[in-house]
Amino acid sequence: MNIYISADIEGITGIRSFEEATKGKLDNGWFRKQMTAEVAAACRGARAAGADAILVQDAHDGADNLLLDELPAGIRVIRGWSGHPLMMVQELDPSFDAVVMIGYHAGAGTGESPLEHSCSLRLAELRLNGVPTSEFAIHTYAAAVLGVPVVFVSGDEGLCREVKRFDSRIQTVATKRGTGAAIVSLHPQDVIEQIEQRICDALESLTGFDPVALPDTFEVELRYRKHPDAATASFFPGARRVNPFTVSFTSATYEDILRFLLFVL
């Protein structure tokens, strides 16, 4: 069994501010350590379910957050960004049996987390086919294009509710609940234990777990915080400026949506 793990930091246990998510600021070192511990738990759970190959994508900021010597031996880790449209699941291909997402977070404009955003802090909201959309949904569709299902997601409660609305089969672990600029967090060790067990459960039930169905067409709408960003994005071939802050792009091919996002985020 070949498993792909994509790891972000804003949805890990205890983290509440973008300063804590930024290398060199506040207690970022502790949160990198916890991010690493949650990824390590995911690896152990996958191996307990029979995974013999695991590829981990460090998918936060500069993609250089995970403490490699604290991860289990025998796995592979992607550090840095290749510039590929798959973004947070770069190097994913049809040879993988499942995708696991660790430390993901609520999308921009949802009011669910003090750390909510969708791929870029320049965006006030990202909608896909009229629905406010997170990084989870963007990359779950990307995995579906390749025929690979997302089977587990950890992150804040708001994201976990979105995951269940999106596909109730996906197992989740909620690490914390957002409340204004604050959070109510679980204990780090409790989260680590839940991740390990539920990933094992999810992968042991993988038979017949198909990727989510892809819509016939896709319309992505980006609402920027600053109108000059929308003006620049509107020059992407096929993009349409809806209003001073908003740009839309439509295609029947999801790969086109990913290319659009790569260049305008």
N, C-alpha and C positions, 0 to 999 in steps of 0.2 A: 504494500500500500504506500502510495506516494502522496505526501501531504504538504500543502503550502500554507505558511503562517504569515499573515501581514500584521505588523505591530505598530500602533500609534501610541501616543503618551497621554493625550488629554482625557482619555477615558479610564486610565488606570486608577487604582485605589488612592484616595486621599488628595489627589491633585485638585487645586481650585483656582489657579491663576495662570495667565500666560507667562508671567515671570518665572513661575516654578517649572514651566515647560521649556524654558530657554537656557541653554548651556551657559554656565558662568554666572547665573543669577540665583539669588536666594538659596534654597535648599535643592536645587535641581539635581545634585548628585544623588540625594536619597531617592528622588522620583525615577531617575534613570535605573537605580538599583531595583526599585520595585517593578518597573517596566520589565527589566531583565528577569526578575523572579517569576512574574506572571507568564512570560514567554517560556521560561524553563518548565513551568508547570504544564503549559500546553504541550510541550515536547514530550514530557513524561506521560501525559494522558494519551497522546497519539501513539506512543510506543507500546503502552499497555494494551491498546486496541489492535496492535499488529502492524503499525507503520514501520517500514524498514528504510524509508527515505524521507527526510524532512528538509524543506527549504524555507528559511525565515527571511522576510523582507523587513529591515528596519525602515519604517515608513513615516517617520516624524522629522520635520524640519530638514536638517542637513543629512538625514539618514545615517547618523553616526552616534547613536545614543546607547545602544545595547552594550553591556559589558561582556565581551566575548568569552572571557575565561570563567564566567559564572553560568554559562550555558552548557547543556550536556554535550559531551564529545560525540562526534559522528554526524552532526548536522552541518548544513551549509548556510551561510548568512550573506545576504545582499546588503552592502553598505554603499551609500551614495545613489545618485539618480542618473540613469542612462539617457534621459530625455525621451523615453518611449511613451506613447499615448496610454499604455496600460497603467502608468503612474504607480499607484500604491500596490499593484499586483504585477509589476514588471517581471518578466521571465516566466510568468505563468503560461502553461501550454496544455494541450489535451492529454498529456501523459499523467497529469495529476488526478488523483481520485477525489480530493476535497480541498476546500479552502477554509481556514480558521482565521478569525479576526480578533485581535487582542487590543484592548485599550482604545477602542473607537468611541465616538462621541456624538451627541445630538447635532443636527444640522443648523445652519444659520437661520435665524428668524423664528425659531421654535419656542424660545423662552424656557427651555428645559435645563440649561446648564450655563454657568458663567463662562464656560470654555467653548460654547457652541460656535461652529463655523462650518462652511462647506468648501473645503480645498484651499480657500484663500480668505484672509482677513479683509480683503478689499470688497468682498461681497456682503450685502445685507441679506440676500436670499438667493437661493438657487432652486428653480422649479423644473421638474421633468414631467412632461405631459400634465402640467397644471398642479402638480403636487410638490410641496416643499421637500427637498431631497438632501440627504446626507451623503457623506463619503461612503458609508456602508452600501447604500443603494447604487451609487454610481459604479462601485467596483463589483458588486454582486451581479449587475447586468454585464459588466466586462467579463466576469468569469463565465457567465451563461453563454456568451458568444463562443467561448472555447469549449463548451460542454462540461464545465466543472461546477458542481454545486457548492455553495457556502453552507456549512452545516453548524457552525458555532460562532457566536459573537459575544464578547464581553465589553462593557462600557457603562455609561450612566443609565439611570432608569428611563429617561426620556428616549434614548436610543433603543433600549431593549423593547419598549412598547412599539416603536416604529418597526423594529425587526419582526415582531409577532404579527403586526398588521400586514407587513410585506409578505411574509411566509411563515405561517404558524409552526411549521416543522422544524425551523432553525432553533437550536438550543441556545440559551443565553445565560449569562451571569451578570447581574447588576452590581456594580462596584460602589455606587454612591447615588444620591439624589440631589439634584440642584434645587436651590431655593434662593432666588434673587442672586446676589453676588456670593452667596455661601453654598456649602454642600453639607450633606449628612452622609458620612462615609462608613462603610463596613471596615472591620479590622483587616489589615493586610493579609494575615495568615489565613483568615476565613476565606478570603477571595481566592488565594492560591489553591487551597484545598478544593474549593468548588470548581475552579477552572479545570484542574487535573481530572476530577471525577466526571464532569459533564462532557468534556471533550472525549473521554474514553467511551462514555455512553453513546454520544452522537456518532462516533466512528464505528462502533460495534453494530449500529443500526443503519449503516450506509447502504445496504442492498436496496435497490429500488428508489433511492433518493436522487431524483433528477434535478437539474438546474431549474431555476424559475423560468417561466415562459416569457419570451421577449415580445413586447408590443409590435404591431405591424409598422408603426412609425413613431418617431421620437421628436418632441419639440422641447428644447432646453431654453429656459429663460433666466438670464442673469440680471439681478438688480444690484448695481454697484453702489457703494457708499458715496463715491465722488463721480460727478458727471463726466469729467475728462476721461476717466477709465472706460466708461461706456462709449464715448466718442471714438476712442482708439479701437476698441473691440469691434465696433460696427464696420470696420474696414476689412474684417475677415471675409473671404469670399462666401457669399450666401447668407451672411448675417444681416439682420434687420434691426434698426434702432426703433424701439417701441415708444420710448419717451426719453427725456434727457438722462435718466439713470438706468435704463433697461435695454438690453439687447437680447434678441431671440435668434435661434437657429434650428432648422428642421431638416430631418433626413430619415429615410427608411432604413438606413444602415447605422447601427450603433457605433461602428468603428469611426464613422464620420463625426459623431457626437464627441467621441473621445479625442479626436484630433483637434476639434474646435476648442474643447476645454483646455487641452495642453497649451494652446497658443494664446488664450484670452484670460486665463486665470491670473 
